[in-house]
Amino acid sequence: MALQDKYKALIDAATAAGVANLAVREQDGVLYIDGDAPSGAVKDQLWAVYDQIDPNFTSADLVLNVNAKADPGSKVRVATQETALNIRKGPGTDQPVVGKAQKDEIITLISKANDQWASVRTDDGTEGYAYMQYLEPVA
């Protein structure tokens, strides 16, 4: 089965949700889906579709590189004990780390993926998912 067939529902969902600059390419047995989602909620929706196709994200044959457009969101403080907070490509500890936010750093909350994970963006533009337990609202 070709990867574009395997992930057809995900590609169709990205198209239907209005992902801008959508680019789909296959290279070395990996399907790359790139683009700009109109909101954090759309990005979360795409991850939910991916979760239905590969529930444990174990296939290692897809790179979903869809970033949410810079829409205004609330600011949150990184409330770790001592270390930096990992920002991951997707909502889960099995996802690769794409950046870090330092203790007490103020970052933007884009959306909540679920009760445990939030889509966030740092001031330097790093975007990904952070564990909600380590985020607190800024008064």
Residue frames as qw, qx, qy, qz and C-alpha x, y, z in Angstrom:
[[0.000, 0.888, 0.459, 0.000, 0.00, 0.00, 0.00],
 [0.375, 0.498, -0.034, 0.781, 1.36, 3.40, -0.94],
 [0.265, -0.262, -0.520, 0.769, 1.78, 5.80, 1.95],
 [0.220, -0.010, -0.102, -0.970, -0.49, 8.38, 0.33],
 [0.584, -0.274, -0.624, -0.442, -3.22, 5.72, 0.26],
 [0.513, -0.277, -0.705, 0.404, -2.57, 4.75, 3.89],
 [0.188, -0.385, -0.365, 0.826, -2.84, 8.37, 5.02],
 [0.024, 0.427, 0.562, 0.708, -5.54, 9.46, 2.54],
 [0.338, -0.772, -0.537, -0.035, -7.97, 10.32, 5.37],
 [0.460, -0.598, -0.111, 0.647, -5.35, 12.59, 6.93],
 [0.253, -0.010, 0.398, 0.882, -4.54, 14.32, 3.62],
 [0.121, -0.577, -0.635, -0.499, -8.27, 14.74, 2.91],
 [0.403, -0.764, -0.438, 0.248, -8.85, 16.15, 6.42],
 [0.396, -0.401, 0.076, 0.822, -6.02, 18.67, 5.92],
 [0.098, 0.228, 0.532, 0.809, -7.49, 19.75, 2.59],
 [0.265, -0.670, -0.636, -0.276, -11.04, 20.01, 3.97],
 [0.457, -0.710, -0.334, 0.419, -9.85, 21.99, 7.01],
 [0.246, 0.960, 0.036, 0.131, -8.22, 24.62, 4.81],
 [0.687, -0.489, 0.232, 0.485, -4.56, 23.87, 5.54],
 [0.370, 0.904, -0.140, -0.160, -2.64, 26.44, 3.48],
 [0.183, 0.726, -0.659, -0.071, 0.56, 25.65, 1.58],
 [0.885, -0.150, 0.405, -0.174, -0.29, 21.95, 1.83],
 [0.410, 0.608, -0.659, -0.170, 2.56, 19.84, 0.48],
 [0.903, -0.179, 0.358, -0.158, 2.57, 16.05, 0.46],
 [0.504, 0.634, -0.581, -0.083, 5.68, 14.14, -0.60],
 [0.962, -0.249, 0.112, 0.001, 7.14, 10.71, -0.10],
 [0.347, 0.747, -0.544, 0.161, 10.85, 10.19, 0.42],
 [0.236, 0.358, -0.856, 0.289, 12.79, 7.13, 1.61],
 [0.418, -0.298, -0.858, 0.013, 9.67, 5.32, 2.85],
 [0.125, -0.451, -0.527, 0.710, 8.36, 8.32, 4.80],
 [0.103, 0.723, 0.520, 0.444, 5.38, 10.50, 3.88],
 [0.236, -0.196, -0.245, 0.920, 5.83, 14.21, 4.67],
 [0.014, -0.780, -0.561, -0.276, 2.76, 16.40, 5.09],
 [0.320, -0.171, -0.174, 0.916, 3.59, 20.09, 5.47],
 [0.030, -0.644, -0.476, -0.598, 1.39, 23.16, 5.69],
 [0.004, -0.109, 0.375, -0.921, -0.16, 25.91, 7.77],
 [0.162, -0.536, -0.828, 0.027, -3.34, 25.16, 9.71],
 [0.088, -0.666, -0.210, -0.711, -5.80, 28.03, 10.15],
 [0.511, -0.667, 0.206, -0.502, -5.96, 27.36, 13.92],
 [0.112, -0.401, 0.864, -0.283, -4.63, 25.20, 16.71],
 [0.721, 0.094, 0.500, -0.471, -7.95, 23.32, 16.75],
 [0.798, 0.513, -0.206, -0.241, -7.40, 22.23, 13.14],
 [0.278, 0.564, -0.762, 0.156, -3.91, 21.02, 14.00],
 [0.416, -0.193, 0.769, -0.445, -5.37, 19.01, 16.89],
 [0.821, 0.308, 0.192, -0.441, -8.02, 17.59, 14.56],
 [0.643, 0.567, -0.505, -0.102, -5.30, 16.35, 12.18],
 [0.007, 0.413, -0.857, 0.309, -3.48, 14.63, 15.04],
 [0.650, 0.023, 0.561, -0.513, -6.76, 12.95, 15.99],
 [0.833, 0.448, -0.129, -0.299, -7.12, 11.60, 12.44],
 [0.391, 0.564, -0.716, 0.124, -3.52, 10.38, 12.54],
 [0.338, -0.288, 0.767, -0.464, -4.27, 8.69, 15.89],
 [0.830, 0.198, 0.279, -0.441, -7.12, 6.75, 14.23],
 [0.757, 0.540, -0.356, -0.093, -4.80, 5.49, 11.47],
 [0.636, 0.255, -0.598, 0.416, -1.82, 4.68, 13.70],
 [0.576, -0.744, -0.266, -0.210, -3.09, 4.66, 17.34],
 [0.732, -0.583, 0.008, 0.352, 0.32, 4.40, 19.00],
 [0.239, 0.930, -0.255, -0.115, 2.21, 6.49, 16.44],
 [0.693, -0.428, 0.549, 0.189, 4.55, 3.51, 15.93],
 [0.818, 0.502, 0.256, 0.115, 4.70, 3.17, 12.14],
 [0.405, -0.606, 0.291, 0.619, 7.44, 5.80, 11.81],
 [0.446, 0.260, 0.622, 0.588, 6.40, 6.39, 8.21],
 [0.066, 0.842, 0.406, 0.349, 4.83, 9.85, 8.55],
 [0.325, -0.183, -0.235, 0.898, 6.12, 13.31, 9.40],
 [0.016, -0.826, -0.535, -0.176, 3.20, 15.66, 10.09],
 [0.390, -0.175, -0.091, 0.900, 4.68, 19.14, 9.89],
 [0.064, -0.705, -0.474, -0.523, 1.58, 21.32, 10.03],
 [0.260, -0.133, -0.418, 0.860, 1.90, 24.48, 12.09],
 [0.005, 0.798, 0.587, -0.137, -0.98, 26.59, 13.35],
 [0.245, 0.684, 0.120, 0.677, -1.19, 30.11, 12.04],
 [0.276, -0.018, -0.474, 0.836, -0.18, 32.72, 14.55],
 [0.341, -0.665, -0.439, -0.498, -3.57, 33.39, 16.06],
 [0.164, -0.572, 0.420, -0.685, -3.85, 35.26, 19.34],
 [0.748, -0.289, -0.597, 0.000, -3.83, 33.04, 22.37],
 [0.548, -0.824, 0.041, -0.138, -3.45, 33.31, 26.08],
 [0.306, 0.639, -0.623, 0.332, -0.03, 33.49, 27.66],
 [0.899, -0.416, -0.127, -0.057, 1.10, 30.80, 30.06],
 [0.120, -0.788, 0.586, -0.145, 4.15, 30.43, 32.29],
 [0.751, 0.177, -0.632, 0.073, 6.35, 27.36, 32.25],
 [0.563, -0.638, 0.293, -0.436, 6.03, 26.04, 35.80],
 [0.855, 0.116, -0.480, 0.160, 8.66, 23.33, 35.94],
 [0.726, -0.650, -0.085, 0.209, 10.57, 22.62, 39.16],
 [0.450, -0.659, 0.342, 0.496, 14.09, 23.14, 37.83],
 [0.458, -0.050, 0.678, 0.573, 14.46, 22.00, 34.23],
 [0.275, 0.240, -0.345, -0.864, 13.29, 23.24, 30.85],
 [0.693, 0.293, 0.512, -0.415, 9.99, 21.96, 29.45],
 [0.309, -0.030, 0.796, 0.520, 10.18, 19.75, 26.37],
 [0.552, 0.489, 0.046, -0.674, 8.12, 20.90, 23.42],
 [0.491, -0.031, 0.849, 0.193, 7.21, 17.92, 21.26],
 [0.099, 0.054, -0.643, -0.758, 6.12, 17.41, 17.67],
 [0.520, -0.341, -0.597, -0.507, 2.88, 15.76, 18.79],
 [0.559, -0.539, 0.224, -0.588, 0.82, 15.21, 21.93],
 [0.974, -0.208, -0.081, -0.033, 2.71, 12.41, 23.68],
 [0.447, -0.745, 0.468, 0.163, 6.03, 11.56, 25.32],
 [0.776, 0.073, 0.543, 0.312, 6.76, 9.22, 22.40],
 [0.473, 0.849, 0.174, 0.157, 6.90, 12.22, 20.06],
 [0.670, 0.170, -0.099, 0.716, 10.26, 13.81, 19.19],
 [0.274, -0.752, -0.211, 0.561, 11.35, 16.95, 21.04],
 [0.479, 0.677, 0.276, 0.486, 11.35, 19.98, 18.71],
 [0.130, 0.641, -0.197, 0.730, 12.38, 22.57, 21.30],
 [0.474, -0.368, -0.641, 0.479, 12.42, 23.58, 24.93],
 [0.170, -0.813, -0.110, -0.546, 10.89, 26.36, 27.02],
 [0.347, 0.247, -0.619, 0.660, 12.84, 27.47, 30.05],
 [0.331, -0.532, -0.688, 0.367, 11.48, 27.50, 33.61],
 [0.053, -0.673, -0.320, 0.665, 9.37, 30.65, 34.15],
 [0.090, -0.051, 0.521, 0.847, 9.38, 31.47, 30.40],
 [0.480, 0.471, 0.371, -0.640, 6.12, 32.98, 29.12],
 [0.117, -0.025, 0.819, 0.561, 4.79, 31.19, 26.01],
 [0.516, 0.100, -0.124, -0.842, 1.59, 31.29, 23.96],
 [0.441, 0.151, 0.864, -0.190, -1.09, 28.65, 24.44],
 [0.225, 0.084, -0.589, -0.771, -2.55, 27.95, 20.99],
 [0.755, -0.184, -0.259, -0.573, -5.09, 25.30, 21.97],
 [0.522, -0.342, 0.725, -0.291, -5.65, 22.34, 24.24],
 [0.400, 0.206, -0.818, -0.358, -5.24, 19.00, 22.47],
 [0.672, -0.379, -0.625, -0.119, -6.77, 17.16, 25.44],
 [0.577, -0.805, -0.083, -0.110, -6.64, 17.30, 29.24],
 [0.800, -0.412, 0.142, 0.412, -2.90, 16.54, 29.26],
 [0.553, -0.008, 0.357, 0.753, -1.40, 18.28, 26.22],
 [0.199, 0.879, 0.209, -0.379, -1.52, 21.77, 24.77],
 [0.636, 0.507, 0.211, 0.543, -0.33, 23.20, 21.49],
 [0.338, -0.839, -0.052, 0.423, 2.09, 26.04, 22.31],
 [0.600, 0.652, 0.019, 0.463, 4.40, 28.54, 20.62],
 [0.570, -0.488, -0.119, 0.650, 7.50, 30.16, 22.10],
 [0.088, 0.896, 0.002, -0.435, 8.53, 33.74, 21.34],
 [0.155, -0.517, 0.654, 0.530, 11.25, 32.44, 19.01],
 [0.613, 0.322, -0.357, -0.627, 8.59, 30.65, 16.93],
 [0.113, 0.123, -0.986, 0.025, 9.07, 27.06, 18.11],
 [0.683, -0.084, 0.006, -0.726, 5.69, 25.37, 17.92],
 [0.433, 0.063, -0.899, -0.022, 4.64, 22.02, 19.30],
 [0.694, -0.519, -0.379, -0.323, 2.98, 20.31, 22.22],
 [0.098, 0.406, -0.656, 0.629, 3.73, 20.70, 25.92],
 [0.405, -0.344, -0.832, 0.161, 2.47, 18.79, 28.94],
 [0.255, -0.740, -0.267, -0.562, -0.30, 20.87, 30.57],
 [0.716, -0.572, -0.325, 0.233, 0.80, 20.02, 34.12],
 [0.582, -0.255, -0.014, 0.772, 3.75, 22.36, 33.65],
 [0.098, 0.400, 0.292, 0.863, 1.79, 25.34, 32.30],
 [0.139, -0.608, -0.623, 0.472, 0.00, 27.93, 34.40],
 [0.200, 0.851, 0.378, 0.306, -1.99, 30.99, 33.39],
 [0.370, 0.079, -0.161, 0.911, -0.32, 34.38, 33.56],
 [0.083, -0.724, -0.573, 0.374, -2.31, 36.82, 35.68]]
